[in-house]
Amino acid sequence: MAERMTVAKAMTEALKAEGITTVFGYPGAAICPFYDEMLKGGIRHILVRHEVNAGHAASGYARMTGRPAVAVATSGPGATNLITAIATAYMDSIPMVLITGQVSSDMIGRDVFQEADITGAAEPFVKHSYLVKDPKDTAVVFKNAFYIAGSGRPGPVLIDMPFDIQKAEIDFEYPETVNIRSYKPSVEGNKLQIKRAIAAIEKSERPLICAGGGLFTANAADLMCEFAERTNIPVVNTMMGLGSISSEHPLFIGMIGMHGTPTANYAINHCDLLILLGARVGDRAVTAINRLEGVNVIHIDVDPAEIGKNLPVTTPVVGDLKNILTQLLSLAQNYDHYEWIQTLNAKKAEQVRPPRQIKQGCADPKEFIRILSEKLPENAVVCADVGQNQIWTCANIALKKGGRLLTSGGMGTMGYSVPAAEGAKAAMPDRTVVAVCGDGSFQMEFMELATLVQHNINVKIIVMANNRLGMVREVQTNAYGDRQTAVALDGSPDFVKLAQAYGIPAERVTDTLEAEKAIDALISSDGCYLLEVRVDEDENTII
């Protein structure tokens, strides 16, 4: 039955109907009616220290729950500050609903104080957007927004709410169903294509599964492992797919791509059947593939636009990965790929890490990540930032069963790891959550230390500090005659003292031999903890 209330209260009731208990945001005058009703409605609000971090925190929350998460900002600069987070979520298919305040309806288009056309500005980076002009549309807009964000290929949906609309009164009743005539995403795989995929697997001698981030979106990682085990097919990961199969699993080969392992890249170039599961095969992965002649490619994805976009495909299958893997499992049998697996295992055994000379006063970042892997519990969450720290982490982390790696893959957004870890920990308070960042990226996000303290969000932070924008420095060294410009981070603060200023315990690691003890302290600490790891400014990302 409909109930009379303000739109602001209806917005709160809509969130509650969608199971939203936590939102991330930064208020302003244009969104105050909604904030007032959220306070009355008992929804937990986590105050970030910059709007972009509200979006990244919502991203971390959504990636852990598998459902759309919510970020809120005010009009004008508050809304535009969200755009980087929106684009980051869009590239990695993260389900989010972004709610922004807007100036009153009669003021739109008059360049009044803190007015910005946020629906227009964010258009390239949203799955859909709404500027609510009629208060009576509120219920349907919210219902549709959550459905669009979380169905098909997930992504961010923006709802822009003018100030006067929020204060208007309506008869509110939340819809139970959604019926959008122009939006009908495919979920079941075509049965003929499923049979063709199985036939290709039966004929294959050297099949390979390439598991991408879409497996997490579809909550299908366990099904993928079951399928790999049933068919005896080895598995490689894209960067976004890391964690979909345990690093300790006998069928796991490694990460592919320009920063991938030699064995994984060997596998993808010597297979005769490549099965792409929820992987868009972006440019950093494609560079690892130098042979496609004679290779059958099965590409399974919920978004038909991704199939065949970067690689020619023999058997396209459109639909939800969970449903399609269930269909495949109903037909799949146990196949003999013993020789192929033995070949890959032999290649893996050849990967001997040569001894490395590390500069005095510095730790080996790669070995540090390996030690971290050994110390982390099974279901730990590691949030890697962007830059050299991302490559060191993704190339050397060994995730145990149930572990997750969150990072910005498509957009490559610096300043992602700490707020994403904040959101992941808010969603899963019982799991160990570690953010790994460089000293460059950390200085784009360290204001979130205040949020962690204020809301008692227990995140562990590792700062790889080399006083350089390391990835750019590496590019300049290799491609520009070592002419280094605008990469020195001179003037950076003492990160240990900075953490302590927020009341967070911290220590500095200046030798790999100190790593084990320092990581033990990090993991066993009751609250937040920060480790600064000193790294040679000339350290590279090569495995």
HUMOJO-V128345 format. One line per field, one symbol per residue. ss: DSSP state (a for helix, b for strand, c for the rest). phi: phi as a letter, one per 30 degrees, with the letter a starting at -180 (. if undefined). burial: # if it has 24 or more other C-alpha atoms within 12 Angstrom, else .. A space follows every 10 residues. Layout:
ss=???
phi=???
burial=???
This chain:
ss=ccbbbbaaaa aaaaaaaccc cbbbbbccaa aaaaaaaaaa accbbbbccc aaaaaaaaaa aaaaacccbb bbbcccaaaa ccaaaaaaaa accccbbbbb bbccaaaccc cccccccaaa acaaaccbbb bbccaaaaaa aaaaaaaaaa cccccbbbbb bbaaaaacbb bbcccccccc cccccccccc aaaaaaaaaa aaacccbbbb bccaaaaccc aaaaaaaaaa accbbbbcaa accccccccc cbbbbccccc caaaaaaaaa ccbbbbbccc ccaaaacccc cccccbbbbb bccaaacccc ccccbbbbcc aaaaaaaaaa accccccaaa aaaaaaaaaa cccccccccc ccccaaaaaa aaaaaccccc bbbbcccaaa aaaaaacccc cccbbbcccc ccccccaaaa aaaaaaaccc ccbbbbbbaa aacccccaaa aaaacccccb bbbbbccbca aaaaaaaaac cccccccbcc ccccaaaaaa acccbbbbbc caaaaaaaaa aaaaccccbb bbbbcccccc ccc
phi=.dbdaddedd ddddddddid cbbcabdaed cdeddddddd diddccddca eedddddddd dddddibecb bbbddidddd dddddddddd dchcdbcccb dbdeedcdjc hdehcbdddd dcedccdabb cdcceddedd dddddddddc chddadbcbc ceedddddcb ccbddcbbbc ecbbddbcdd dddddddddd ddddcbdbcc ccddddedhb dddddddddd chcdbccded cejdbddddd cdckcdjdcd deddddedcb dcbccccibd hdddddddcc bbdicdbccc adcddddidc bdcdbdbcld eddddddddd cdbdccbedd dddddddddd dcdddbcced ibcddddedd deeddddecd ccccdckeed dedddbdcdd eidbbcaccd dicdicdddd dedddddbdd cdbbccbcdd dddcbddded dedechcdcc bccdcbhbdd ddedddddcb ihddbhbdce jddddddddd ddicdabccb aedddeddde ddddddcdab cccdbedcdc ced
burial=....###### ######.#.# ########## ########.. #.######## ########## ########## ########## ########## ########## #####..#.. ...######. .#..###### ###.###### ########## ########## ########.# .###...... ....#.###. ..######.# ##.####### ########## ########## ########## #######.#. ########## ########## ########## ##.###.##. ....###### ####.###.. #.######## #########. .#..#.#..# #..##..#.. .......... .######### #######.## ########## ########## ########## ########## #########. ########## ########## ###.#.#### ########## ####...... ......#... ...###.##. ...####### ##.###.##. ###...#### ########## #.#
